[in-house]
Amino acid sequence: METLKTDVVVIGAGPGGYMCAIRLGQLGVKTINVEKGDVGGVCLNVGCIPSKALIQASKQFEFAKHNPMGVVAEPKLDWTQTQKWKGEVVGKLTGGVRQLLKASGVQLVAGTATVTAKNRVEVKQADGQTVAIEAAKAIVIATGSRPIEIPSFKPDGKRIFDSTGALSLPSVPKRLVVIGGGYIGLELGTAYMKLGSQLTVIEGTDQLLPGNDPDLVGVVQRKLKKHGAEIHLECKALGWEETKDGAAVRVETKDGAKTFVADAVFVTVGRRPNSENLGLEKLGVKIDKGFVPVDKQQRTNVPGIFAIGDVAQQPMLAHKAYKEADVLAEVLAGHKSENDAVAIPAVIFTDPEIATVGLMEHEAAKAGRKVKIGKMPFAALGRALAIAETDGFVKVIADATTDELLGLAVVGPEASDLISEGALALEMGAFLPDLALTIHPHPTLGEAIMEAAKAALGESGHLVNGGKRPERPEKT
């Protein structure tokens, strides 16, 4: 058995793994990165990037069909070209990652890794050979996550698809059933709906996008229904069978059993961490509900073994993994560093987009905190009107007494880009006047953040009564 020696071995080359390996190489730490699949992991290959490419294509297609600006066109969807373009986007990014790993002096080893000791990893390669890697400093677990399967809806690549298969359908289905009304299901479902699918969403809880601010979710739900989507809440999918008309999906609703017929069914009920079959339990590494708990320096309970990304802890977000990777690389290089982020922004690429950071209004209410709220609707914003994107609003959440900013929420155009201002404001400990007094360029979508802050202070010149909310009577 061939044995390689290094300072650090990183298992997994997704966003967390490849970023950690690259930064370690840049910091002069000898590193080997092991990956059993494609470099870039789920995010670059079958997740964040290709899904956003399809979402953008669907947005362009729909806008061309329903353009209110007098630019008349009869768009035609070339699905083969769309899939080709999506693949080219993925290829450019994954190729770039390979170049960065090489430029940083990182050795990439292909195969399935097993941790056999606190400083040893064995990698079984495609040709059946096994390579041993001895790590003098650390082993980093960055194995990511995978879609959760429902036994009665096992993906078959013909009718039933998980989030990976949903990105590469041979054609746009005429009838689409999405099981799971979370962010993955709604992002993909919305994209295909815009491309021509009749969308039906099956969600087990009483709200789409469970856990999110109902105020934000309501905007998205109304837009879905406007486009003809059927939404069934508190509804459980039981099973399916092939019929001459398509896949007959059996569900249980509050009102009894129903059946929905579809050409394709997406199962998007969440993801689970990839912590099994790594040998971690044998070494005494703690695993909690599939996750590997870590401290602020990404250390597990076993010295020399670290974890980052989806496998480490919630939330399962690529940018969270990037941050953890940076922190860990610095720690292993001997620098003083820890993960002390004030808040992690989250984005849902629905129509319109939802983006949040910090404490939300419903969370504050649940915690019994007194807050003041300011909202600026995009319908009152010049730039939003000019680009015909007026659904939604910006909401700021601040402490009722001190005006300290606690959170920011955006549902509307380019929410994914706008939220970064809120993340920066929270990291810097900003107060409402900091946002309200900062001159924002006009006409822009970013002005909505300034106006929402002014509204919370009752000082907006673009809203009735300065945007101040009427006092709510105390409950008796």
Secondary structure as GFF3:
##gff-version 3
##sequence-region A 1 476
A	DSSP	beta_strand	2	11	.	.	.	ID=ss1
A	DSSP	alpha_helix	15	26	.	.	.	ID=ss2
A	DSSP	beta_strand	31	35	.	.	.	ID=ss3
A	DSSP	alpha_helix	41	46	.	.	.	ID=ss4
A	DSSP	alpha_helix	48	65	.	.	.	ID=ss5
A	DSSP	alpha_helix	79	103	.	.	.	ID=ss6
A	DSSP	beta_strand	107	110	.	.	.	ID=ss7
A	DSSP	beta_strand	112	117	.	.	.	ID=ss8
A	DSSP	beta_strand	120	124	.	.	.	ID=ss9
A	DSSP	beta_strand	130	141	.	.	.	ID=ss10
A	DSSP	beta_strand	145	147	.	.	.	ID=ss11
A	DSSP	three_ten_helix	151	153	.	.	.	ID=ss12
A	DSSP	beta_strand	160	161	.	.	.	ID=ss13
A	DSSP	three_ten_helix	165	168	.	.	.	ID=ss14
A	DSSP	beta_strand	175	179	.	.	.	ID=ss15
A	DSSP	alpha_helix	183	194	.	.	.	ID=ss16
A	DSSP	beta_strand	198	202	.	.	.	ID=ss17
A	DSSP	alpha_helix	214	226	.	.	.	ID=ss18
A	DSSP	beta_strand	230	232	.	.	.	ID=ss19
A	DSSP	beta_strand	236	243	.	.	.	ID=ss20
A	DSSP	beta_strand	246	253	.	.	.	ID=ss21
A	DSSP	beta_strand	256	262	.	.	.	ID=ss22
A	DSSP	beta_strand	264	267	.	.	.	ID=ss23
A	DSSP	beta_strand	271	273	.	.	.	ID=ss24
A	DSSP	three_ten_helix	281	283	.	.	.	ID=ss25
A	DSSP	beta_strand	305	307	.	.	.	ID=ss26
A	DSSP	three_ten_helix	309	311	.	.	.	ID=ss27
A	DSSP	alpha_helix	318	332	.	.	.	ID=ss28
A	DSSP	beta_strand	346	348	.	.	.	ID=ss29
A	DSSP	beta_strand	353	358	.	.	.	ID=ss30
A	DSSP	alpha_helix	361	366	.	.	.	ID=ss31
A	DSSP	beta_strand	371	377	.	.	.	ID=ss32
A	DSSP	three_ten_helix	378	380	.	.	.	ID=ss33
A	DSSP	alpha_helix	382	386	.	.	.	ID=ss34
A	DSSP	beta_strand	393	399	.	.	.	ID=ss35
A	DSSP	beta_strand	405	412	.	.	.	ID=ss36
A	DSSP	alpha_helix	415	427	.	.	.	ID=ss37
A	DSSP	alpha_helix	432	436	.	.	.	ID=ss38
A	DSSP	alpha_helix	447	457	.	.	.	ID=ss39
A	DSSP	three_ten_helix	464	467	.	.	.	ID=ss40
###
